[in-house]
Amino acid sequence: MRISRRGLIGAAAGAAVASPLAAWSSTTPASGSSPGSADVIIVGGGYSGMAAAHQLVRAGKSVIVLEARKRVGGRAFTQQVPGDGWVDNGAQWIGPAQTRILALAREFHVKTFPTYQTGKSILEYQGHRAEFSGLALEELLKVPIPPQDLAEFALAVNKFSRLAETVPSAAPWTAPNAAGWDSQTVATWMDANMKTAGARFLFTTAVNGYLSVEPADFSFLHFLFYVSAAGGFETLEENSLARRFDGGVQQIPDAIAARLGDAVKLRSPVRRIDQTGSKVVVTTDNGQYKGSRVIVAMAPPMAARIDYQPILPASRDQYTQHLAMGSTIKAHAVYRTPFWRAQGLNGQILTQSPVNVTYDNSPPGGTPGILVAFFEGNPAREWADRPKAAIKAEILRTLVNYFGPRAAHPEHYYQVVWANEEWSRGCYCGIPATGTWTEYRDALRTPVGRVHWAGTETSTEWAQYMEGAVASGQRAATEVQAEL
């Protein structure tokens, strides 16, 4: 079962790589390009950029991928744990309805396995704690939230679900009440539809968990779009935490990069894109590259930091000014064994503390035992500039509080403050403020001359997930293929 905000909303709403290169065609596309030129220059080596490169190379086009980091993957970032195991410091979960990323996984022989769910979850609310299994009524009655609050939460979620069904994910500004929904925040809608503290707590934790922002931060229409793009709350619940990649999420972009070889340029932050000449000239810290087309596959707030010549249309530039990155701190504590399982616990907690949610992130064999913990939204903002040691101490204090003294001494510990990552400046995604969808519509993905846009924020399906990133990269590649 899932104690997560995702699971509660869903209930209310009713490997390793084996020869990853073998799946590719053995034919390397001939381009005739000089080392500094290609048919397509791709800015960003995350899932969207690598998916675009993969499709274009398959179609016989030459590409150069420019990535600012020393690795590919973007907001998908895997680290190996000494011995067996790994941690995914950014994106990690996938589900059966996310067909594009699963197709890539099959192609590169990357296996998946189910998220660990066996045992009891913990919910603490207003100082009262309960353990329970599943989301059946008799189990929900054990949680320390008044029944009337749970009932109001269920009614609000059902109402929200019906509204989301009316929002076309390809054009949310055409929804029946788009202007009204886009003029209010999620907090405004909550004020009108939820009066009890328990209902508001549950809905707020859902917002924190899905988008890593606060209800007052963004457009209510965007939250409706987000759920619509995933196929509704039921599909969202069934997929958002369902499975993980055995060996970590970075295997797929790593495999694509291995096939591309020298066409991937790491430590190459892009500073300028100039399309005033016969070729588009992309300037990095390590030199210039020329192409017939460019795909910028980055989070929109980061893409906005590039100098464009000629300057971008006002609609595109101001759209990006209306998006702010979410705030997340993600940490992993690695133990010799998953000792909490012997206590009958599944590693999942939901609380009102700064570290408001944890999960069992152990590999499929169960060894080593790994707990992942999150700060999301305001707590992530408040803690982002504190010393790393202070963040670690707060996380371990929380784990000890719920899992006992053995949690105080992990064998290894990893944490990422995503707002402090130079080439992301936040996570999970860029989130639009009120008025953005109806004022600027599809400016986020409309090509500007020979510059095309990718990135999970631009996707109309599973936006803000790895699946959305893959879909956006494939869509941008298709656009470019049509032009070339």
C-alpha positions, 0 to 999 in steps of 0.5 A: 500500500502507499501511505504517500500523498499519492496513495491517499489521493488515489484511494479518495479518488476511488538490473543491471544493463545487459549489453545496452548497446546491442539493441541499436542498429550497428550502422552509424549514421553518416553525416559528412559533418565536421567535428563542430557541426551536425544536422542537429545540435541538442542542448541538454543531455537529460532524458528529453535531449537523449531521447531526441538524439536517439530518434534522430540518429535512428533516422539517419541524422547527425547530432551533437549533444551539449551537456553542462554537467560532467554526466548525462541524465539531467535531473535523473542522477544515479550514484553507486553504493559501495558493494551492491546497490545504488541511489537515484538522487533525482527522478526514480519512479515509473509505471506501466502506463508510461510506455515510452520510457518502458520501451527504451528500457526494453531496448537497452535491457534495463529491468524494472522491479516493484516499489517495496510496499509490504508491511505497515506505513506510519502517519503522524498528524498533530502529534498523534501517530498510527501504523496501518496497512492498506487503504481499506476503510477499517485501516483508514479509521486507524489514522489520527485524522478525524473521520469528518476530515477524511470525508471532506478530503474524499469529496474534494478529491472527487470534485477535483477529479471531475474538473480535471477530466474537462481539461484537454492536456494538449490545450488546457487554455481551452477548458470550459472554465480555463480563465477562472481556474488560471486566475486562482491558485490551488490554495484559493480553491482549497479555501473554497472547498476544504474547511477541516484541518485534516483535509487541508493537510492531506491535500497540501501534502499531495501538492508538495509530493507531486510538484514540490511547491506549495498550494499558494505558489501556482495556478489551479489550472496547472494542477488540473492539467498535471492530473489530466496529462497523466490520464486522471488521478487513478492512473496517476496513483497506479503509476507514480510510485509503481516501479523502479529501474534495477540499477538506477535511472541513469542507465538509459541516458548512459547507454544512449551516450555510449552509442553516440560517443564523441557526439556527446560533449560534457562540461559544455554549458551553452551560453549563446544560440545565434540563428542569424546566419545560414547555420545556427551557431551554438556557443559553449565554454569549450567552443562553437558548434553549428547545425541546421536545427537546434533542440533546447532540451532543458527546464524552461527557467534554465533555458531562459538563461541562454543568450538568443540572437535574435532575441526570443519573442516576448511570448516565449520569454515571458512564459519562462519568467512565469515558471519557477522551479520546485524545491526538493532536498532528497537524501538516502541513508544506506544500512547493512539490512532493511531492519525496519522490515523486521519491525513490520514496517514498509519504510513509508511515513507521512508527517508534518515535520520538515522531512515529511515523507520517506520510502524504502529504496532498497534494491530488489534483493533487499540488501543493502537497506536504503531509506529515502527521505524528502524535504519538499516545498517550503521545508526544502526552501527553508533548509536549502542554505543550511549546512549539509551537516545540519540537513543530515542531522535533521534527516537522521533525527527523523528516521530515528524517530520513526524507525528506532536507534539503528537508523542513526548510523547509516553505513553511507549517506547521500543528499542533493539540495536541488536548488543548489545544483548549478544546472537545475536550480530546483526540482522536480520541474518548472511550475507556472504561476497564475495566468500563465496557461491562458496568457501564453498558451503553447508558447513553451513548445512552439519552435522559434525559427530553427530552435525547437523546445523539449523538456518534460515541462513541454509535454502534453502527456505525463508532464513533469515525469521521465515519461514526459521528458521522453515524449517531449524529446521524441516530439521535438525530434519529429518536428526537426525531422519534418524540417530537415 
